[in-house]
Amino acid sequence: MWNKDKNKTDLQRFSGKTSLIAVGAELQGNLRFQGAVQVDGKVKGNLLASEGLVRVSVQGQVEGEIRAPHIVIDGEVIGDVHASAHLELGARARVRGNLYYGLMEMAMGAQIEGRLCHLQDAPRPLELPESLNPVE
């Protein structure tokens, strides 16, 4: 959001693997996929991606859980959101549920009714710099 030149988690990265739920369309049931899905309509069910991106546009609404490495929300989500890598909340995002994220960006105006839960990496052992390691 801040740096316009950054490598975006954009739908273009998933050319040939992108699904669209158009404005006025309603999907009832769970959707499992690899690649990307953009929700401009309504989903009543869970969106589950082992790899890829979920984008909920300003007009989009999801009633269910979202699980994907990269998630961008500008619309409404009623349910928990699990973004293992990156979660981006736009200024018009409205989320009623808990957010689980690796990294998160949030624009002023985004609304959340739920908990923010940072996903921590596995604990790493402390390592001394080479200059401090004992010499044998």
For each residue, the residues with C-beta under 8 A, 3 or more apart:
1: 88 90 105 107
2: 105
3: 6
4:
5:
6: 3
7:
8: 12 13
9: 13 53 70 72 86 88
10: 13 53
11: 14 18 36 38 53 55
12: 8 15
13: 8 9 10 36 53
14: 11 17 18 35 36 52 53
15: 12 18
16: 35
17: 14 33 34 35 36 52
18: 11 14 15 35 36 37 38
19: 31 33 35 36 37 38
20: 37 38 40
21: 25 27 37 38 39 40 41 42 43 60
22: 25 40 41
23: 40 41 59
24: 41
25: 21 22 40 41 42
26: 41 42 43 44
27: 21 31 41 42 43 44 45
28: 44 45
29: 44 45
30: 45 46 47 48 64
31: 19 27 37 43 45 46 47 48
32: 48 49
33: 17 19 37 47 48 49 52
34: 17 49 50 51 52
35: 14 16 17 18 19 49 51 52 53
36: 11 13 14 17 18 19 52 53 54 55
37: 18 19 20 21 31 33 47 49 52 53 54 55
38: 11 18 19 20 21 55 57 60
39: 21 42 43 47 54 55 56 57 60 61 62 75
40: 20 21 22 23 25 57 59 60
41: 21 22 23 24 25 26 27 59 60 61
42: 21 25 26 27 39 60 61 62 63
43: 21 26 27 31 39 47 60 61 62 63 64
44: 26 27 28 29 63 64
45: 27 28 29 30 31 63 64
46: 30 31 64 65 66 67 79
47: 30 31 33 37 39 43 54 62 64 65 66 67 68
48: 30 31 32 33 65 67 68
49: 32 33 34 35 37 52 53 54 67 68 69
50: 34
51: 34 35 69
52: 14 17 33 34 35 36 37 49 68 69 70
53: 9 10 11 13 14 35 36 37 49 68 69 70 71 72
54: 36 37 39 47 49 66 68 70 71 72
55: 11 36 37 38 39 60 71 72 73 74
56: 39 60 61 62 66 71 72 73 74 75 76 77 93
57: 38 39 40 60 74 75
58: 74 75 90 92
59: 23 40 41 75
60: 21 38 39 40 41 42 43 55 56 57 74 75 76
61: 39 41 42 43 56 75 76 77 78
62: 39 42 43 47 56 66 75 76 77 78 79
63: 42 43 44 45 78 79
64: 30 43 44 45 46 47 78 79
65: 46 47 48 79 80 81 82 97
66: 46 47 54 56 62 71 77 79 80 81 82 83
67: 46 47 48 49 82 84
68: 47 48 49 52 53 54 71 82 83 84
69: 49 51 52 53 83 84 85 86
70: 9 52 53 54 83 85 86 87
71: 53 54 55 56 66 68 81 83 86 87 88
72: 9 53 54 55 56 87 88 90
73: 55 56 77 81 87 88 89 90 93 95 110
74: 55 56 57 58 60 90 91 92 93
75: 39 56 57 58 59 60 61 62 92 93 94
76: 56 60 61 62 94 95
77: 56 61 62 66 73 81 93 94 95 96 97
78: 61 62 63 64 96 97
79: 46 62 63 64 65 66 96 97
80: 65 66 97 98 99 100 114
81: 65 66 71 73 77 87 95 97 98 99 100 101
82: 65 66 67 68 100
83: 66 68 69 70 71 86 87 99 100 101 102 104
84: 67 68 69 102 119
85: 69 70 102 103
86: 9 69 70 71 83 101 102 103 104 105
87: 70 71 72 73 81 83 99 101 102 103 104 105
88: 1 9 71 72 73 104 105 106
89: 73 93 95 104 105 106 107 110 112
90: 1 58 72 73 74 93 107 110
91: 74 107 108 109 110
92: 58 74 75 109 110
93: 56 73 74 75 77 89 90 106 107 110 111 112
94: 75 76 77 110 111
95: 73 76 77 81 89 99 110 111 112 113 114
96: 77 78 79 113 114
97: 65 77 78 79 80 81 113 114
98: 80 81 114 115 116 117
99: 80 81 83 87 95 104 112 114 115 116 117
100: 80 81 82 83 117 119
101: 81 83 86 87 104 116 117 118 119
102: 83 84 85 86 87 118 119
103: 85 86 87
104: 83 86 87 88 89 99 101 116 118
105: 1 2 86 87 88 89
106: 88 89 93 110
107: 1 89 90 91 93 110
108: 91
109: 91 92
110: 73 89 90 91 92 93 94 95 106 107
111: 93 94 95
112: 89 93 95 99 116
113: 95 96 97
114: 80 95 96 97 98 99
115: 98 99
116: 98 99 101 104 112
117: 98 99 100 101
118: 101 102 104
119: 84 100 101 102
120: 123
121: 124
122:
123: 120
124: 121 127
125:
126:
127: 124
128: 132 133
129: 132 133
130: 133
131:
132: 128 129
133: 128 129 130
134:
135:
136:
